[in-house]
Amino acid sequence: MFDIAIVGAGILGAMAAHHANQMGCNVLLLEAGHQPKGATGRNFGQVIASAMNQRWQGYARQSLGIYHHLVKSGVITAAPNGSLYLASDKTELKLLNERHRLNQQQGIASQYWSPTQCLEHVPTLNPSYSQGGLFCPDDLSVDSSEMIQCLIAHLANQQTINYRNSCSIAHVLPKKSHTQLTSASGETFYARHALICQGHLLHQLYSAQLPLDGFKLCKLQMLELTPSNAINLCGNLLTGRSIRRYGNFSDCPSFSELLPMNDEAEKLGIHLLIKQTKTGNIIIGDSHEYSDPSHSASLDFAIHQRTNEIILNLFAGTMAIEKYRIHKYWNGYYAEHRDGVFAKTLAPLIHCVTGVGGKGMTIGPALMQHAINDIFNDGKLKAVYP
């Protein structure tokens, strides 16, 4: 009998297992695939506390501390290179200035940079794009696929954690004093608590108890480029379209002054992010295509070339990198809940955390620490986080 069985070994499930292990619990961690291939393995790997609004800022800062502890312990690697937001017009620049002043009041590190300082930091930046920037040194970048594999390998080596991959759970049943989980192959597991972290695959497990009207699914497109010449991009780069999208800037007094772009990129939900990999390649993207979870089939696996063309055009206007080849492109998927996260005890001893949207890498470690504490201290999840 396990203290807790966790279904899904993405960032939420793996961090839940980590925190449960820290509490001395006997943990069963179950992953349907050979390794996690959902949103956790398909994102930019940007841990950007600087992008979180006031509601999530505390969780983001706590998560940075958890990442730093795992790095110091040799479990994972992360690059502490920070994030640079680039303003493309005067209103975006005004927002960066206001955000910097708010950061100073809140004790959050940031630096307001001139166009020259931005160019010194990123020599391949197109000088005509940047009106100035805001550098946030606390943010991290990770190779998301590598990071989750390292974290799982660490968890699997713990005596109190049983990790099972290629184990798809078909049923979770509440019993009088425990839960029963049955795999698609007929294998049965027993645990005091069950925690479901199934990501965007909402329909596959315990779906009857999920209020799907509060969810939406998102499909994203990203590309990885190989530059012809060796370049160095320090940290996460976020453009003016990201300033318009991320919640931390909506707290600024002048946010309402931003005029809609009213272009094809905006209609496709594209806000250009740029990040360099360990190999020197550059990841760019992404787009956002939404669907009701009851019509998830409408989010197909097709790569839309027009979307890629628009992302590449935006990249060409931002960075002075003329020669490259496309190394690969792919889709990512996540579920997003209207409350920012869906965290609920669905039945006695059966809990679910999902619908975190695109902020899972940034707030997931702290979110799951609080969730695990609630499960073992109160017996159920809070209705609202944080």
C-alpha positions as CSV (number, residue, x, y, z in Angstrom):
1,M,0.0,0.0,0.0
2,F,1.4,3.4,-1.1
3,D,0.8,6.6,0.7
4,I,0.0,8.3,-2.7
5,A,-0.2,7.2,-6.3
6,I,0.5,10.0,-8.8
7,V,-0.8,9.6,-12.4
8,G,1.3,11.5,-14.8
9,A,5.0,12.2,-14.5
10,G,5.2,15.7,-16.2
11,I,6.3,18.7,-14.3
12,L,3.3,18.6,-11.9
13,G,3.3,14.9,-11.2
14,A,7.1,14.7,-10.9
15,M,7.3,17.6,-8.5
16,A,4.4,16.2,-6.5
17,A,6.4,13.0,-6.1
18,H,9.5,15.0,-5.1
19,H,7.6,16.9,-2.4
20,A,5.8,13.7,-1.1
21,N,9.2,12.0,-0.9
22,Q,10.5,15.0,1.0
23,M,7.7,14.4,3.5
24,G,8.7,10.8,3.9
25,C,5.8,9.3,2.0
26,N,5.8,6.0,0.1
27,V,5.1,7.1,-3.5
28,L,4.0,5.4,-6.7
29,L,4.6,7.6,-9.8
30,L,3.0,6.4,-13.0
31,E,3.6,7.5,-16.5
32,A,1.6,6.3,-19.5
33,G,4.4,6.8,-22.0
34,H,8.0,5.7,-22.1
35,Q,8.8,9.2,-20.8
36,P,6.7,12.3,-20.4
37,K,5.8,13.7,-23.9
38,G,3.1,16.2,-23.1
39,A,3.6,19.9,-22.4
40,T,6.5,19.4,-20.1
41,G,8.7,17.9,-22.8
42,R,7.6,20.3,-25.6
43,N,7.9,23.8,-24.2
44,F,10.6,26.5,-24.3
45,G,12.1,25.6,-20.9
46,Q,11.8,29.2,-19.8
47,V,11.2,29.6,-16.0
48,I,10.1,33.2,-16.1
49,A,8.9,34.4,-12.8
50,S,9.1,37.9,-14.3
51,A,6.1,37.2,-16.5
52,M,3.7,36.1,-13.7
53,N,1.1,38.5,-12.4
54,Q,0.7,39.4,-8.7
55,R,-1.5,36.3,-8.1
56,W,1.2,33.9,-9.2
57,Q,4.3,35.8,-8.4
58,G,4.8,34.2,-5.0
59,Y,4.5,30.7,-6.4
60,A,6.9,31.6,-9.2
61,R,9.5,32.9,-6.7
62,Q,9.1,29.8,-4.5
63,S,9.6,27.6,-7.6
64,L,12.8,29.4,-8.5
65,G,14.1,28.4,-5.0
66,I,13.1,24.8,-5.6
67,Y,14.9,24.7,-8.9
68,H,18.0,26.2,-7.3
69,H,17.9,23.6,-4.6
70,L,17.7,20.8,-7.2
71,V,20.6,22.3,-9.2
72,K,22.7,22.6,-6.1
73,S,21.9,19.0,-5.2
74,G,23.1,17.9,-8.7
75,V,19.6,16.6,-9.7
76,I,19.1,19.0,-12.7
77,T,20.9,21.7,-14.6
78,A,19.6,25.2,-15.3
79,A,21.1,28.3,-16.8
80,P,20.7,31.4,-14.5
81,N,20.9,33.8,-17.4
82,G,17.7,35.8,-16.7
83,S,15.2,37.2,-19.2
84,L,15.3,40.3,-21.4
85,Y,12.1,41.9,-22.5
86,L,12.4,43.9,-25.7
87,A,10.1,46.9,-26.4
88,S,9.3,47.5,-30.0
89,D,7.4,50.8,-29.5
90,K,7.1,53.7,-27.0
91,T,4.0,52.3,-25.2
92,E,5.7,48.9,-24.7
93,L,8.8,50.8,-23.4
94,K,6.6,52.8,-21.0
95,L,5.2,49.5,-19.6
96,L,8.7,48.2,-19.1
97,N,9.6,51.3,-17.1
98,E,6.5,51.0,-15.0
99,R,7.1,47.3,-14.4
100,H,10.7,48.2,-13.3
101,R,9.4,50.7,-10.8
102,L,6.9,48.2,-9.5
103,N,9.6,45.6,-9.2
104,Q,11.7,48.1,-7.1
105,Q,8.8,48.6,-4.8
106,Q,8.2,44.8,-4.4
107,G,11.9,44.0,-3.9
108,I,12.2,42.1,-7.3
109,A,15.4,42.5,-9.2
110,S,15.3,44.1,-12.6
111,Q,17.3,46.5,-14.8
112,Y,15.8,49.1,-17.2
113,W,18.1,49.1,-20.3
114,S,18.7,51.5,-23.2
115,P,18.7,50.2,-26.8
116,T,22.5,50.3,-26.6
117,Q,22.6,48.1,-23.5
118,C,20.2,45.6,-25.1
119,L,22.5,45.5,-28.2
120,E,25.5,44.9,-26.0
121,H,23.8,42.0,-24.3
122,V,22.5,40.6,-27.6
123,P,24.8,41.6,-30.5
124,T,22.6,39.8,-33.0
125,L,19.6,41.9,-32.1
126,N,18.1,44.0,-35.0
127,P,18.9,47.6,-33.8
128,S,15.7,48.9,-35.5
129,Y,13.5,46.7,-33.4
130,S,14.5,47.5,-29.8
131,Q,13.4,50.7,-28.2
132,G,14.8,49.5,-24.9
133,G,14.5,46.6,-22.6
134,L,13.9,45.2,-19.1
135,F,16.4,42.6,-17.8
136,C,15.2,40.3,-15.1
137,P,18.2,38.4,-13.7
138,D,16.4,35.9,-11.5
139,D,14.7,33.9,-14.3
140,L,16.1,30.5,-15.4
141,S,16.2,28.5,-18.6
142,V,16.3,24.7,-18.8
143,D,16.2,22.0,-21.4
144,S,12.7,20.9,-20.5
145,S,12.9,17.4,-21.9
146,E,16.4,16.8,-20.3
147,M,15.3,18.4,-17.0
148,I,12.2,16.2,-16.5
149,Q,14.2,13.0,-17.4
150,C,16.9,13.9,-14.9
151,L,14.3,14.7,-12.2
152,I,12.5,11.4,-12.8
153,A,15.8,9.4,-12.8
154,H,16.6,11.0,-9.4
155,L,13.1,10.1,-8.1
156,A,13.3,6.6,-9.4
157,N,16.5,6.1,-7.3
158,Q,14.8,7.0,-4.1
159,Q,13.9,4.0,-1.9
160,T,10.5,5.4,-1.1
161,I,9.5,6.0,-4.7
162,N,8.3,3.4,-7.2
163,Y,8.4,4.8,-10.7
164,R,6.5,2.9,-13.4
165,N,6.6,4.1,-17.0
166,S,4.6,2.7,-20.0
167,C,1.8,2.2,-17.5
168,S,-1.5,3.7,-18.6
169,I,-4.1,3.9,-15.9
170,A,-7.6,3.1,-17.0
171,H,-9.6,3.4,-13.7
172,V,-9.3,5.0,-10.3
173,L,-11.8,3.9,-7.7
174,P,-12.4,5.2,-4.2
175,K,-12.5,2.6,-1.5
176,K,-13.3,3.0,2.2
177,S,-9.9,3.9,3.4
178,H,-7.8,3.9,0.2
179,T,-7.9,4.1,-3.6
180,Q,-7.6,1.4,-6.2
181,L,-5.9,2.1,-9.6
182,T,-6.1,-0.3,-12.5
183,S,-3.9,-0.1,-15.5
184,A,-5.0,-0.7,-19.1
185,S,-3.2,-4.1,-18.9
186,G,-5.1,-5.1,-15.8
187,E,-2.5,-4.5,-13.2
188,T,-3.9,-3.2,-9.9
189,F,-2.3,-0.7,-7.4
190,Y,-3.5,0.4,-4.0
191,A,-2.7,3.8,-2.4
192,R,-4.1,5.9,0.4
193,H,-4.4,8.8,-1.9
194,A,-4.5,9.1,-5.7
195,L,-3.4,12.3,-7.5
196,I,-4.2,12.8,-11.1
197,C,-2.0,15.1,-13.2
198,Q,-3.0,14.1,-16.7
199,G,-2.3,17.4,-18.5
200,H,-4.3,18.1,-21.7
201,L,-5.6,14.5,-21.9
202,L,-8.6,15.4,-19.7
203,H,-10.9,12.9,-21.3
204,Q,-8.8,9.8,-20.5
205,L,-9.2,9.4,-16.7
206,Y,-11.9,10.4,-14.3
207,S,-13.4,12.8,-16.9
208,A,-17.0,12.4,-15.6
209,Q,-16.0,14.4,-12.4
210,L,-14.3,17.2,-14.3
211,P,-16.4,20.3,-15.1
212,L,-15.1,20.6,-18.7
213,D,-16.9,23.9,-19.3
214,G,-14.1,25.6,-17.3
215,F,-11.3,24.2,-19.5
216,K,-9.9,25.0,-22.9
217,L,-7.2,23.2,-24.8
218,C,-4.4,24.9,-26.5
219,K,-2.2,23.8,-29.4
220,L,1.1,25.6,-30.0
221,Q,3.7,25.6,-32.8
222,M,7.4,26.1,-32.3
223,L,10.6,25.8,-34.4
224,E,14.2,25.1,-33.7
225,L,16.8,26.8,-36.0
226,T,20.5,26.1,-36.6
227,P,22.4,29.3,-37.4
228,S,25.1,29.1,-40.0
229,N,27.5,31.0,-37.6
230,A,28.1,30.5,-33.9
231,I,26.2,33.1,-31.9
232,N,25.5,33.6,-28.2
233,L,22.1,34.6,-27.0
234,C,22.3,35.2,-23.2
235,G,19.1,34.1,-21.4
236,N,15.4,34.2,-22.4
237,L,14.4,36.8,-25.0
238,L,10.8,38.0,-25.0
239,T,9.6,40.5,-27.5
240,G,7.0,43.3,-27.4
241,R,4.2,40.8,-28.2
242,S,5.1,38.9,-25.0
243,I,4.9,42.2,-23.1
244,R,1.3,42.5,-24.4
245,R,0.5,38.9,-23.4
246,Y,1.9,38.2,-20.0
247,G,0.0,39.0,-16.9
248,N,2.8,40.8,-15.0
249,F,2.5,43.7,-17.4
250,S,-1.2,43.9,-17.2
251,D,-0.6,45.2,-13.6
252,C,1.0,48.3,-15.1
253,P,-1.0,51.6,-15.2
254,S,-0.4,52.1,-18.9
255,F,-1.4,48.6,-20.0
256,S,-4.8,49.9,-21.3
257,E,-2.9,52.2,-23.7
258,L,-1.6,49.3,-25.8
259,L,-3.3,49.3,-29.2
260,P,-4.2,46.0,-30.8
261,M,-1.9,44.8,-33.5
262,N,-4.8,43.6,-35.6
263,D,-2.6,41.5,-37.8
264,E,-2.4,37.8,-38.7
265,A,0.1,37.0,-36.0
266,E,-2.2,38.4,-33.3
267,K,-5.1,36.4,-34.7
268,L,-3.0,33.2,-34.4
269,G,-1.9,34.1,-30.8
270,I,1.7,34.5,-31.8
271,H,4.0,36.2,-29.2
272,L,7.6,35.8,-30.2
273,L,9.8,34.0,-27.7
274,I,13.5,33.2,-28.4
275,K,15.8,30.9,-26.5
276,Q,19.1,29.3,-27.3
277,T,19.7,25.6,-26.6
278,K,22.9,24.0,-25.2
279,T,23.9,23.0,-28.8
280,G,23.7,26.6,-30.0
281,N,20.4,26.2,-31.8
282,I,17.6,28.7,-31.4
283,I,14.0,27.9,-30.4
284,I,11.4,30.3,-31.5
285,G,7.6,30.5,-31.3
286,D,4.9,30.2,-30.4
287,S,1.3,30.3,-31.6
288,H,-1.9,29.5,-29.7
289,E,-4.9,27.7,-31.2
290,Y,-7.7,27.0,-28.7
291,S,-10.5,24.4,-28.6
292,D,-13.2,23.3,-26.2
293,P,-12.1,20.1,-24.5
294,S,-15.3,18.3,-25.7
295,H,-14.1,19.0,-29.3
296,S,-10.4,18.2,-28.7
297,A,-10.2,16.4,-32.1
298,S,-10.3,19.9,-33.8
299,L,-6.7,20.4,-32.4
300,D,-5.1,18.1,-34.9
301,F,-1.4,17.2,-35.2
302,A,-1.0,19.2,-38.4
303,I,1.9,21.7,-38.7
304,H,0.5,24.8,-40.4
305,Q,3.2,26.2,-42.6
306,R,1.6,29.7,-42.8
307,T,2.0,29.9,-39.0
308,N,5.6,28.9,-39.2
309,E,6.2,31.6,-41.9
310,I,4.7,34.3,-39.7
311,I,6.9,33.2,-36.7
312,L,10.0,33.3,-39.0
313,N,9.1,36.7,-40.3
314,L,8.7,38.1,-36.8
315,F,12.1,36.5,-35.9
316,A,13.7,38.2,-39.0
317,G,12.4,41.6,-37.8
318,T,13.8,41.1,-34.3
319,M,17.1,39.4,-34.9
320,A,19.8,40.1,-37.4
321,I,20.5,36.4,-38.2
322,E,20.1,35.9,-41.9
323,K,21.5,32.5,-42.5
324,Y,20.1,29.4,-40.7
325,R,18.3,26.2,-41.5
326,I,15.2,24.8,-39.8
327,H,16.4,21.9,-37.6
328,K,12.8,20.8,-36.6
329,Y,9.4,22.1,-35.8
330,W,6.7,20.6,-33.6
331,N,3.4,21.1,-31.8
332,G,2.8,21.4,-28.1
333,Y,-0.5,21.0,-26.2
334,Y,-1.8,22.0,-22.8
335,A,-5.0,22.4,-20.9
336,E,-5.9,25.7,-19.3
337,H,-8.6,26.4,-16.7
338,R,-10.4,29.7,-16.3
339,D,-9.3,29.8,-12.6
340,G,-5.6,29.6,-13.7
341,V,-5.4,26.0,-12.4
342,F,-7.9,23.2,-11.6
343,A,-7.1,21.7,-8.2
344,K,-9.8,19.7,-6.6
345,T,-10.6,16.6,-4.5
346,L,-12.9,14.9,-6.9
347,A,-13.9,12.0,-4.6
348,P,-12.7,10.9,-1.2
349,L,-9.0,10.4,-1.4
350,I,-8.9,11.1,-5.2
351,H,-7.4,14.5,-6.2
352,C,-6.7,16.2,-9.4
353,V,-4.3,19.1,-10.4
354,T,-4.3,20.1,-14.1
355,G,-5.3,23.1,-16.3
356,V,-2.3,25.2,-15.3
357,G,-1.8,26.5,-18.9
358,G,1.5,27.7,-20.1
359,K,2.9,28.5,-16.7
360,G,3.5,25.0,-15.5
361,M,7.3,25.1,-15.7
362,T,7.3,28.4,-13.8
363,I,4.9,27.8,-10.9
364,G,4.6,24.0,-11.0
365,P,7.3,23.2,-8.3
366,A,5.7,25.4,-5.7
367,L,2.1,24.7,-6.7
368,M,2.7,21.0,-6.1
369,Q,4.4,21.6,-2.8
370,H,1.3,23.3,-1.6
371,A,-0.9,20.6,-3.1
372,I,0.9,17.8,-1.4
373,N,0.9,19.6,1.9
374,D,-2.9,20.1,1.6
375,I,-3.5,16.4,0.7
376,F,-1.6,15.1,3.7
377,N,-2.4,17.8,6.2
378,D,-6.1,18.5,5.4
379,G,-7.0,15.4,3.4
380,K,-8.2,17.4,0.4
381,L,-7.1,20.1,-2.0
382,K,-8.1,23.8,-1.7
383,A,-10.7,25.0,-4.0
384,V,-8.5,27.9,-5.2
385,Y,-4.8,28.3,-5.5
386,P,-2.8,30.3,-4.5
